[in-house]
Amino acid sequence: MANQLPETGFLRLPQIIGDKKVGTPPLIPVGKSCWWAGVKTGRFPSPVKLGQRVTVWRVEDIRALIENAQGAA
């Protein structure tokens, strides 16, 4: 799954947790409120604000999160 991600760049939240409306499969299968609670507690990576209404996550951070989860399983 992590090998399908680009080496660098940014991901928006629907690209991470999936979007059923447009058929985007989740990289990390959690709900939006669970994701934001995890960001608040430090379980999930912190976002980067690109603008007033644009929040993204570094691909490198998401890749590390997936790899750590696979290693723990």
N, C-alpha and C positions, 0 to 999 in steps of 0.2 A: 504494500500500500504506500509506504513512504517513498519507495523507489519511483513512483509515478509522479512525484512532486518535482518541480523545477529545483535547481540547486540554490538559487537565491530568488528573492522577490517577496511579495506580500500576498496574503489570503484574506478575503472578507469572511465574516462569520458564516454565511450560508455555504461557503465552500468548505468550511471546517466541519460544521455539524449537519450539513445536508439541507436540502430544500425540496420538500415533496411536491411543491407547486410546479417546479420546472424539472424535476427528476434528477436533481443532484444527489448522488449517494454521499453519506457522511464519512468523513475520515475518522471522526471521533463521535460515536453514536450517543450523544447526550442532548438534552433539551436546552433551549436558550437560557432559561433561568438557572439551570444546573451549571451551564458553562460560565455565566457571569458570577455565580456564587463561587465556583472554582477559581476564577480569576481573582476574586476578592481575597480568598484564603491562601492563594499562592499555589494551588494544585495545578492550575493551568497558567500558561505564560501571559505576561502583561501585554496589552495592546499598544499600538502606536497610532497616534492621532495624526492623520495626514491633512485634515481640514476640520471645520466645525462639525460636519456631519459625516465624516469618513473615518472609520476606525478599521484598522487592519492588524494582522499578526505577521511576524516574520516567518517565512517558510522554514528557516533553520530552526526556530523555536518549536514549530509544530512537528517537524521531522524528529527532533530530539525527544519530544513528548511521546510520539508513537513508538520510537525505538526503545525508550525506557519502559513503556508499558508492555511491549513484546518481550523484553528481557526479564521482566518481573513475572510474566505468566508461566 
